[in-house]
Amino acid sequence: MTTSATTSTAVPIIPPITSTTTTAPAAAVPAGPAGPAEIVDLLVVGAGPAGCAAALRALQLRPQTRVVMLDAADFPRDKACGDGIAPHGLDVLRALGVPDAAAGYAPVDRMRLRAPGGAQVATPCPRANYVVPRKVFDARLAAAARARGAVLRRERVRSVAPGPNAGDPVVVNGYLRAQVVIGADGANSVTRRALGIGPNPPEALAIAVRGYADAPRADRPPEQLIEMTDEGWPAYAWSFPIGDGRANIGYGMLRSKLDELHGNSGGRAVLHGTLARMLPDQPAHPGTLRAHHLPLSTWRPRQPDGAVLLAGDAASLINPLTGEGIYYALLSGSLAGQAAVTVSPSAVGAAYRHALDRELGRHLRHTTLLAGLAGRHRTLMDSAVQAASHRTELFDTLLEIGLGRGTIPTASLARLAVRKLVAGRR
C-alpha cells in the first residue's frame, strides 16, 4: 500500500530503456481516403499525453511496430488544463525514455490547501511538482513519439468500426485499418461513442474554466494553491505558478451542481465570475479563459474485450478529488501500448482491463469512496486539512491520493466505510 509520496518511484512494469533515440522505420500509411488502404499495427486516436505514452511504450517494446497517431490539431496547440505535472507522471515518462519533458521549468515544491471552513495547510511537498503549459508539454511528447518512429497526422477521426469477428482489423474513418486502436481522444471521445459507451452523467462530470494570469508577488516561495469553496460544493479554484511570471488559474465544479444552482442562466458567466471572485488579485489575461469537461473516475466505463482500448480522459480517468488526469493518462496510455504489442488483438481488451485494475483499481475505489463522503459531508475536508496542518505524514498521504495512486491507510479506511454505511441509511 502506498501512503506517502516519498515512496513513489517509476512504475515497475515499465522498465527504462538505455537509449531515447531508437527510431523505427516509418510505416507506409495512406494519405487519405483516396489512398490505398493499408493495415497498420497500432492506430492511436489523439496525440495528447495518453496517446503519446501509448505510442512510446509500444515502440519501446517493439521498435518495428507500425504506429500511427491521428489528431485533429497541429502541434503545438493549446489545451485547457491546470498544467500541473505531478512527479508520478514524470516517473512514467522517464521509464519510457523521455527524461526531459519538464526541462526548463522550475520545480514547485510547496502546496497550499484551503478548505471551505477556513482550515489551511501550506507545507513543502515530499517531491516537487511542475507547471508546464500543455502547449509545450504535449508538443514535446508528440516529438518524442515521432522520434521513436510513430507517424503523426492531422486528421479528425469521425468513425471507428471494430470488425465483425474477433481478430478482424478495426476500420477508422472508413479506410484506415488497424490491428489495435487506442482511443486517447479526450472527454468527448469518438472512440468511446463507437463502442456504445455514453458520456459520464452530470454528477460524475466536472466542468472547469482555465486562464493565465500574472503570478502572485515574488516575496514568498512559489506554491501551488487549491482553494475550496462552499458554493456548489465540491468546488475549488487554483493558482499554479509557471515560473515565467505567469500562473495557470482556474475554477471547477460538478456539472450537476452547476445545473442545480444556476440552471440555464449561463454557465460560462458563473464559472468566470466565481474565478474572478475567488482570485481577485489575479485577473485572467484577456483571451485565455477556456472551459473544459473532466469525466471523473467515479463513473468509469468497463473496458470491453476486443481490439479497441480507451485511455486517459476517454476512459474517465480523472481524479475526483483534485481533477488530476495527466498521471492517469500517461500510465493508462503506457499500459494500453504495452498490451497492444504483447497480446493478440482478440484478447487485448481483456488484458488491458486487468492491467488497469492491477495498477489503479484499489486507488480508484478509495478515491471514489472519499469523493462520495466529501461531497455529502463538507466538514470531512475541513477536518482532513486541519489535521494535515499538524501531521506531515497525513499531508503526504493526501497528496499521494490526490496526485498519484495512493490509498487510504487501513485504520482510516475502516472508519470511513462505517461512515459511508451510516450516511447511506439516512
C-alpha positions in Angstrom: 0.0 0.0 0.0 1.4 3.4 -0.9 0.7 6.0 1.7 3.5 8.5 1.2 4.6 10.5 -1.8 8.2 9.7 -0.8 7.7 6.0 -1.7 6.5 6.6 -5.3 9.0 5.6 -8.0 8.9 4.7 -11.6 6.1 2.2 -12.5 7.7 -1.2 -12.1 6.1 -2.8 -15.1 7.6 -0.2 -17.4 11.3 -0.7 -17.4 13.6 2.1 -18.5 15.4 1.8 -21.8 19.0 2.6 -22.4 18.6 4.9 -25.3 16.0 7.5 -26.3 17.0 7.7 -29.9 15.9 4.3 -31.3 13.8 5.0 -34.4 11.6 2.5 -36.1 11.1 2.6 -39.8 8.2 4.9 -40.6 5.1 2.9 -41.7 3.8 3.5 -45.2 0.3 5.0 -44.5 -2.3 6.1 -46.9 -2.5 9.9 -47.1 -6.3 9.9 -47.0 -9.5 8.2 -48.2 -8.3 8.3 -51.8 -5.1 6.4 -51.0 -4.7 2.6 -50.9 -5.9 1.1 -47.7 -3.2 -0.4 -45.6 -3.3 -2.2 -42.2 -1.2 -0.7 -39.5 -0.3 -2.4 -36.3 -1.5 0.3 -33.9 -3.6 3.3 -34.5 -3.8 5.9 -31.7 -6.7 8.4 -31.8 -5.4 11.6 -30.1 -1.8 12.7 -29.6 -2.0 14.1 -26.1 -0.3 12.5 -23.1 -2.2 9.2 -23.1 -1.8 8.8 -26.9 1.9 9.6 -26.9 2.6 7.3 -23.9 0.8 4.5 -25.8 2.9 5.0 -28.9 6.1 5.4 -26.9 5.5 2.2 -24.9 4.5 0.1 -28.0 7.7 1.2 -29.8 9.8 0.8 -26.8 8.8 -2.9 -26.7 8.5 -3.5 -30.4 10.5 -0.9 -32.4 9.3 -2.4 -35.7 5.6 -1.7 -34.8 3.8 0.4 -37.4 2.2 3.1 -35.2 0.1 5.9 -36.5 -1.3 8.7 -34.3 -4.2 10.8 -35.6 -5.0 14.2 -34.0 -7.4 16.9 -35.1 -4.9 19.7 -34.3 -1.5 20.8 -35.4 1.2 20.8 -32.7 2.0 22.9 -30.7 -1.6 23.6 -29.7 -3.2 24.9 -26.6 -5.2 22.6 -24.3 -7.4 23.8 -21.5 -5.9 22.2 -18.3 -4.4 23.1 -15.0 -0.9 22.4 -16.5 0.2 20.7 -13.2 2.6 17.9 -13.8 3.0 15.6 -10.7 6.2 13.7 -10.2 4.4 10.5 -10.7 3.8 11.3 -14.4 7.4 12.3 -14.9 8.3 8.9 -13.4 6.3 7.2 -16.1 7.9 9.3 -18.8 11.4 8.6 -17.6 10.7 4.9 -17.7 9.5 5.5 -21.3 12.8 7.1 -22.2 11.6 10.7 -22.1 13.5 12.3 -19.1 13.2 15.9 -20.1 9.5 16.6 -20.5 9.6 19.3 -17.9 13.1 20.7 -18.8 13.4 24.5 -18.4 10.6 24.8 -15.9 11.3 25.4 -12.2 10.1 22.8 -9.7 7.3 24.0 -7.3 7.8 22.2 -4.0 5.1 23.8 -1.9 1.3 23.4 -2.0 -1.3 25.3 -0.1 -4.7 23.8 0.5 -7.6 25.9 1.9 -10.8 24.1 2.9 -14.2 25.8 2.7 -14.4 26.2 6.5 -11.1 28.2 6.6 -8.6 25.5 7.6 -5.5 25.5 5.5 -2.1 23.8 5.2 1.0 25.1 3.4 3.8 22.6 3.5 6.7 21.6 1.3 5.8 18.6 -0.8 7.9 15.4 -0.5 8.6 15.6 -4.3 8.3 18.7 -6.4 5.6 19.3 -8.9 6.0 21.2 -12.2 3.7 23.6 -14.1 4.3 23.2 -17.8 1.8 24.7 -20.3 0.1 21.9 -22.3 1.1 23.7 -25.5 4.7 22.9 -24.6 4.3 19.6 -22.8 2.1 17.9 -25.4 4.3 19.1 -28.3 7.4 17.6 -26.5 5.6 14.2 -26.1 4.5 14.2 -29.7 8.0 15.0 -30.9 9.4 12.1 -28.7 6.9 9.7 -30.1 7.7 10.7 -33.7 11.4 10.4 -32.9 10.8 6.9 -31.7 9.1 6.0 -35.1 5.4 6.9 -34.8 3.7 8.6 -37.7 1.7 11.7 -36.6 -1.0 13.0 -39.0 -3.5 15.8 -38.6 -6.8 14.1 -39.2 -10.1 14.3 -37.4 -11.4 10.8 -36.5 -15.1 10.6 -37.3 -15.7 6.8 -37.2 -14.2 3.8 -35.5 -15.7 0.4 -36.6 -14.5 -2.8 -35.0 -14.6 -5.8 -37.3 -17.5 -8.3 -37.0 -15.2 -11.2 -35.9 -12.5 -11.5 -33.3 -9.2 -10.6 -34.8 -10.6 -8.6 -37.6 -8.9 -5.2 -38.2 -10.6 -2.0 -36.9 -11.6 0.4 -39.6 -11.1 4.1 -38.9 -12.6 6.8 -41.0 -13.8 4.2 -43.4 -10.4 3.5 -45.0 -7.6 3.1 -42.4 -7.4 -0.4 -41.0 -5.5 -1.2 -37.7 -5.0 -4.4 -35.7 -5.5 -2.4 -32.5 -6.9 1.1 -31.9 -6.3 3.1 -28.7 -8.8 5.9 -28.1 -7.0 8.6 -26.3 -9.2 11.3 -27.7 -10.4 13.0 -24.5 -13.6 13.8 -22.7 -15.7 13.8 -25.9 -14.1 10.6 -27.3 -15.4 9.5 -30.7 -13.7 6.1 -29.9 -15.7 5.7 -26.8 -19.0 6.5 -28.5 -18.1 4.0 -31.2 -18.1 1.3 -28.5 -21.6 2.2 -27.5 -20.4 3.9 -24.2 -22.2 7.2 -23.4 -20.8 10.2 -21.6 -20.5 10.5 -17.9 -23.6 11.6 -16.1 -23.6 15.1 -14.7 -22.9 14.0 -11.2 -19.6 12.4 -12.4 -18.6 15.2 -14.8 -16.8 18.3 -13.7 -16.6 21.5 -15.7 -13.8 23.9 -15.3 -12.5 27.2 -16.7 -8.8 27.8 -17.1 -6.9 31.0 -17.8 -3.5 32.6 -17.4 -2.7 35.5 -15.1 0.2 37.3 -13.5 1.8 35.1 -10.9 1.5 36.1 -7.2 4.1 38.5 -5.8 7.6 37.2 -5.6 8.3 38.0 -2.0 7.3 34.5 -0.9 8.3 31.0 -2.2 6.2 29.9 -5.2 3.5 27.5 -4.3 0.5 25.8 -5.9 -2.8 27.0 -4.4 -6.0 25.0 -4.2 -8.8 27.0 -2.5 -12.1 25.1 -2.0 -15.4 26.9 -1.7 -18.9 26.2 -0.2 -20.7 27.4 -3.3 -21.5 24.4 -5.4 -19.5 22.1 -3.2 -17.4 20.2 -4.1 -15.7 23.0 -6.0 -12.4 24.8 -5.9 -10.2 27.4 -7.6 -6.5 27.0 -8.3 -3.4 29.1 -9.0 -0.3 27.3 -10.2 2.9 29.4 -10.9 4.6 28.5 -14.2 7.9 30.2 -13.4 7.9 32.8 -16.3 5.9 35.4 -14.4 2.5 33.8 -15.2 0.3 31.4 -13.3 -2.3 29.0 -14.6 -5.6 29.8 -12.8 -8.9 28.2 -12.9 -12.1 27.1 -11.2 -14.1 23.9 -11.4 -17.3 22.3 -10.1 -19.6 19.4 -10.9 -21.8 19.8 -13.9 -24.8 18.6 -11.8 -24.1 21.3 -9.2 -23.8 24.0 -11.9 -27.2 22.9 -13.4 -28.8 22.6 -10.0 -27.7 26.0 -8.7 -27.8 28.1 -11.9 -30.0 26.2 -14.4 -29.7 27.7 -17.8 -28.7 31.1 -16.5 -25.3 31.0 -18.2 -22.7 28.5 -17.0 -19.8 30.5 -18.6 -20.7 33.6 -16.6 -20.9 31.6 -13.4 -17.5 30.0 -13.9 -15.8 33.2 -14.9 -17.4 35.2 -12.2 -16.6 32.8 -9.4 -13.0 32.5 -10.5 -12.6 36.3 -10.5 -14.2 36.5 -7.0 -12.0 33.8 -5.6 -8.8 35.0 -7.0 -9.3 38.8 -7.1 -5.6 39.6 -7.2 -5.0 37.5 -10.3 -7.4 38.7 -13.1 -7.2 36.4 -16.1 -5.3 37.7 -19.2 -7.6 38.6 -22.0 -8.5 35.8 -24.3 -7.0 33.0 -22.1 -10.2 31.7 -20.4 -11.3 28.4 -21.8 -13.7 25.8 -20.4 -13.3 22.0 -20.5 -15.0 18.9 -19.2 -13.5 16.4 -16.8 -15.0 12.9 -16.8 -14.4 11.7 -13.3 -13.3 8.2 -12.3 -16.3 7.8 -10.0 -18.1 6.6 -13.2 -15.8 4.6 -15.4 -16.9 2.6 -18.4 -15.9 -1.1 -18.4 -13.1 -1.6 -20.9 -14.6 -4.1 -23.4 -12.9 -7.1 -24.8 -11.6 -6.8 -28.3 -9.1 -4.6 -30.1 -10.3 -1.1 -29.2 -8.9 0.4 -26.0 -9.7 3.6 -24.0 -7.0 5.6 -22.2 -6.9 8.8 -20.2 -9.9 11.1 -20.3 -11.7 8.8 -22.8 -11.7 6.1 -20.0 -12.9 8.6 -17.4 -9.6 8.6 -15.6 -9.8 11.9 -13.8 -9.2 12.0 -10.0 -12.5 13.1 -8.5 -10.7 14.8 -5.5 -8.2 17.0 -7.4 -9.1 16.9 -11.1 -5.6 15.4 -11.8 -5.6 13.5 -15.0 -2.1 13.7 -16.6 -0.6 10.9 -14.5 -3.6 8.6 -15.2 -3.3 9.5 -18.9 0.4 8.6 -19.1 0.1 5.4 -17.0 -3.0 4.1 -18.8 -1.5 5.0 -22.2 1.6 3.1 -21.3 -0.4 0.1 -20.3 -2.5 0.2 -23.4 0.5 0.5 -25.6 2.1 -2.4 -23.9 -1.0 -4.6 -24.3 -1.3 -3.7 -27.9 2.0 -5.2 -28.9 2.2 -8.1 -26.4 -1.3 -9.6 -26.7 -3.3 -10.8 -29.6 -5.9 -8.3 -31.0 -8.8 -10.5 -29.9 -7.6 -10.6 -26.3 -6.0 -7.2 -25.9 -9.1 -5.5 -24.3 -9.3 -8.0 -21.5 -5.6 -7.9 -20.9 -5.5 -4.1 -20.7 -8.6 -4.1 -18.4 -6.8 -6.4 -16.0 -3.6 -4.4 -16.1 -5.5 -1.2 -15.3 -7.2 -2.8 -12.4 -3.9 -4.2 -11.1 -2.2 -0.8 -11.2 -5.1 1.6 -10.3 -8.1 -0.4 -9.1 -7.6 -0.1 -5.4 -6.6 3.5 -5.6 -9.7 4.4 -7.8 -12.0 2.6 -5.4 -10.6 4.6 -2.5 -10.8 8.0 -4.3 -14.4 7.2 -5.2 -15.2 6.5 -1.5 -13.5 9.7 -0.4 -15.2 11.8 -3.1 -18.6 10.5 -2.2 -18.2 11.2 1.5 -16.6 14.6 1.0 -19.5 15.5 -1.3 -22.0 14.7 1.4 -20.0 15.9 4.3 -18.1 19.1 3.6 -16.7 19.1 7.2 -14.8 15.9 6.3 -12.5 18.0 4.1 -12.2 20.7 6.7 -11.1 18.1 9.3 -8.7 16.5 6.9 -6.9 19.7 6.0 -6.9 20.8 9.7 -5.3 17.5 10.7 -2.8 17.7 7.8 -1.6 21.1 9.0 -0.3 19.3 12.2 0.7 15.9 10.8 3.2 15.8 7.9 2.6 12.1 7.2 -1.2 12.8 6.7 -0.4 15.7 4.3 1.9 13.3 2.3 -0.9 10.7 2.2 -3.4 13.3 0.9 -1.0 14.3 -1.8 -0.4 10.8 -2.9 -4.1 10.0 -3.1 -4.8 13.3 -4.9 -1.9 13.3 -7.4 -0.7 9.7 -7.6 -2.1 6.3 -6.9 -2.1 6.3 -3.1 -4.6 4.5 -0.9 -6.3 5.1 2.4 -4.5 3.7 5.4 -6.2 0.6 6.7 -7.2 2.1 10.1 -8.8 5.1 8.4 -10.5 3.0 5.7 -12.5 1.1 8.3 -13.8 4.3 9.9 -14.7 5.8 6.5 -16.5 2.6 5.4 -18.7 2.8 8.6 -19.3 6.5 7.9 -20.5 5.7 4.4 -22.8 3.0 5.6 -24.4 5.3 8.2 -24.7 8.0 5.6 -26.4 5.6 3.2 -29.1 4.8 5.8 -30.1 8.4 6.4 
